[in-house]
Amino acid sequence: MPIIIRPARAEELQRAEELVIRSINDLTERHGFGRMATSRPPDFQLFCLQDDADGLWLAEADGEIVGFALSWVSGDLWFLAELFVAPGLQGRGVGQELLARTFEHARKAGATNKSLITFTFNVVSQGLYIRHGLLPRLPLYLHSGTRDALVGRLNGDKLRCTPIEPRAPHFELLAKLDLGALGISREKHHRYLLGDATIKGVFLHDADDCVGYAYISASGHVGPLAVAQARQMGPAFRTALDLASAGTSAQVSAFLPGVSEALGIAAEHSLRITFPMVLVSTHDFGDWTRYLPRNPGFM
Ligand SMILES: CC(C)(COP(=O)(O)OP(=O)(O)OC[C@H]1O[C@@H](n2cnc3c(N)ncnc32)[C@H](O)[C@@H]1OP(=O)(O)O)[C@@H](O)C(=O)NCCC(=O)NCCS
């Protein structure tokens, strides 16, 4: 059966995401973690396609989508948000073909660093990335817990919050915080988050100083979150958990780097590790004591 690799189109993204979900759940079930992914609209994928169509590729066999890759570029960083092959077709070179196309995206965009986040328990993906010079640098843990374990129990320093608005001075502040924590500005990604009515974005203040930002989803998920100094991570994460637990979702979740002070706070409040993941990259970047990614694809 011939497999064609070609650019993805907007109207195919929903079907591509169905394949991604099938591939994730096959992997997580095989490794004893149960089903991880549930169906969702391909909003971020569509946003990425409209921003830069060079980063989205499909593998097709007999009219069926059997593989999908999505990469985005910000500044000098290329980031692979998704690379998935249909369970029955893995191990036959489709992933490598898709990866070659997305590497071409990095080359054309002039990116000097390549990175992504993958499952620690997937030796195939890690082996594939290591072979291409993307080395494991940082463990990350997806955490989740109940709102009830947090309400009224988040003792310790917290920060004052004000809403982030989509206007120039706010984008300047966000860029300054991202440049400090990650070494890149992510204005387009903030525009995406601020355009989603189910996500609330806040600046975090210590007295008169703006020391960070945090996003909290209606689903109870915290992130991304960034602070200007590592010592502000504890108060910032507590503040974000406080906002998440004040919402209507019974569950609260966050994606925490292995070097983050937020890990201790999560453990203290009975948040459980649900999935262990790892960030790989061609070069070191980011101060992960100052940043919490949103998820493996958005980073
Ligand atoms: C990861 C994935 C995209 C790779 O696609 P694929 O089509 O299965 O992979 P390919 O056949 O193109 O390449 C496999 C390569 O992985 C590497 N590999 C496989 N097993 C390995 C192991 N145990 N140790 C080291 N490297 C290994 C090899 O480089 C191998 O290439 P080779 O067979 O030519 O030596 C696919 O397996 C998949 O969708 N997995 C589930 C979801 C997932 O983890 N996606 C990645 C999210 S970031």
The ligand as an SDF file (V2000), in Angstrom:
LIG
                    3D

 48 50  0  0  0  0  0  0  0  0999 V2000
    7.0110    7.6640   17.4980 C   0  0  0  0  0  0  0  0  0  0  0  0
    6.3990    7.4170   16.1220 C   0  0  0  0  0  0  0  0  0  0  0  0
    5.8340    8.7010   15.5670 C   0  0  0  0  0  0  0  0  0  0  0  0
    7.5310    6.9510   15.1730 C   0  0  0  0  0  0  0  0  0  0  0  0
    6.9740    6.6600   13.9150 O   0  0  0  0  0  0  0  0  0  0  0  0
    7.2210    5.2220   13.2350 P   0  0  0  0  0  0  0  0  0  0  0  0
    6.6820    5.2750   11.8710 O   0  0  0  0  0  0  0  0  0  0  0  0
    6.7360    4.1600   14.1310 O   0  0  0  0  0  0  0  0  0  0  0  0
    8.8450    5.1800   13.2310 O   0  0  0  0  0  0  0  0  0  0  0  0
    9.8160    4.7880   12.0500 P   0  0  0  0  0  0  0  0  0  0  0  0
    9.5310    3.3940   11.5940 O   0  0  0  0  0  0  0  0  0  0  0  0
    9.8390    5.8590   11.0180 O   0  0  0  0  0  0  0  0  0  0  0  0
   11.2100    4.8770   12.7990 O   0  0  0  0  0  0  0  0  0  0  0  0
   11.4650    4.1130   13.9460 C   0  0  0  0  0  0  0  0  0  0  0  0
   12.8510    4.4750   14.4650 C   0  0  0  0  0  0  0  0  0  0  0  0
   12.7880    4.6290   15.8950 O   0  0  0  0  0  0  0  0  0  0  0  0
   14.0350    4.2660   16.4380 C   0  0  0  0  0  0  0  0  0  0  0  0
   13.8240    3.1830   17.4190 N   0  0  0  0  0  0  0  0  0  0  0  0
   12.8120    2.2710   17.4590 C   0  0  0  0  0  0  0  0  0  0  0  0
   12.9440    1.5040   18.5390 N   0  0  0  0  0  0  0  0  0  0  0  0
   14.0290    1.9410   19.2010 C   0  0  0  0  0  0  0  0  0  0  0  0
   14.6640    1.5430   20.4190 C   0  0  0  0  0  0  0  0  0  0  0  0
   14.2010    0.5400   21.1680 N   0  0  0  0  0  0  0  0  0  0  0  0
   15.7840    2.2170   20.8000 N   0  0  0  0  0  0  0  0  0  0  0  0
   16.2610    3.2370   20.0590 C   0  0  0  0  0  0  0  0  0  0  0  0
   15.6930    3.6390   18.9020 N   0  0  0  0  0  0  0  0  0  0  0  0
   14.5960    3.0000   18.4860 C   0  0  0  0  0  0  0  0  0  0  0  0
   14.9200    3.7960   15.2910 C   0  0  0  0  0  0  0  0  0  0  0  0
   15.6730    4.9220   14.8750 O   0  0  0  0  0  0  0  0  0  0  0  0
   13.8770    3.4150   14.2460 C   0  0  0  0  0  0  0  0  0  0  0  0
   14.3650    3.5080   12.9500 O   0  0  0  0  0  0  0  0  0  0  0  0
   14.9840    2.1920   12.2200 P   0  0  0  0  0  0  0  0  0  0  0  0
   13.9500    1.1450   12.3350 O   0  0  0  0  0  0  0  0  0  0  0  0
   15.2210    2.6840   10.8180 O   0  0  0  0  0  0  0  0  0  0  0  0
   16.2460    1.8830   12.9620 O   0  0  0  0  0  0  0  0  0  0  0  0
    5.2840    6.3280   16.1610 C   0  0  0  0  0  0  0  0  0  0  0  0
    5.8510    5.1090   16.5900 O   0  0  0  0  0  0  0  0  0  0  0  0
    4.1200    6.6910   17.0560 C   0  0  0  0  0  0  0  0  0  0  0  0
    3.1720    7.3330   16.6070 O   0  0  0  0  0  0  0  0  0  0  0  0
    4.1700    6.2860   18.3620 N   0  0  0  0  0  0  0  0  0  0  0  0
    3.1270    6.5430   19.3140 C   0  0  0  0  0  0  0  0  0  0  0  0
    2.9360    8.0070   19.6320 C   0  0  0  0  0  0  0  0  0  0  0  0
    4.1990    8.7490   20.0240 C   0  0  0  0  0  0  0  0  0  0  0  0
    4.8990    8.4350   20.9740 O   0  0  0  0  0  0  0  0  0  0  0  0
    4.4930    9.8240   19.2850 N   0  0  0  0  0  0  0  0  0  0  0  0
    5.6010   10.7310   19.5710 C   0  0  0  0  0  0  0  0  0  0  0  0
    5.0720   11.8750   20.3330 C   0  0  0  0  0  0  0  0  0  0  0  0
    6.2840   13.1590   20.4670 S   0  0  0  0  0  0  0  0  0  0  0  0
  1  2  1  0
  2  3  1  0
  2  4  1  0
  2 36  1  0
  4  5  1  0
  5  6  1  0
  6  7  2  0
  6  8  1  0
  6  9  1  0
  9 10  1  0
 10 11  2  0
 10 12  1  0
 10 13  1  0
 13 14  1  0
 14 15  1  0
 15 16  1  0
 15 30  1  0
 16 17  1  0
 17 18  1  0
 17 28  1  0
 18 19  1  0
 18 27  1  0
 19 20  2  0
 20 21  1  0
 21 22  1  0
 21 27  2  0
 22 23  1  0
 22 24  2  0
 24 25  1  0
 25 26  2  0
 26 27  1  0
 28 29  1  0
 28 30  1  0
 30 31  1  0
 31 32  1  0
 32 33  2  0
 32 34  1  0
 32 35  1  0
 36 37  1  0
 36 38  1  0
 38 39  2  0
 38 40  1  0
 40 41  1  0
 41 42  1  0
 42 43  1  0
 43 44  2  0
 43 45  1  0
 45 46  1  0
 46 47  1  0
 47 48  1  0
M  END
$$$$
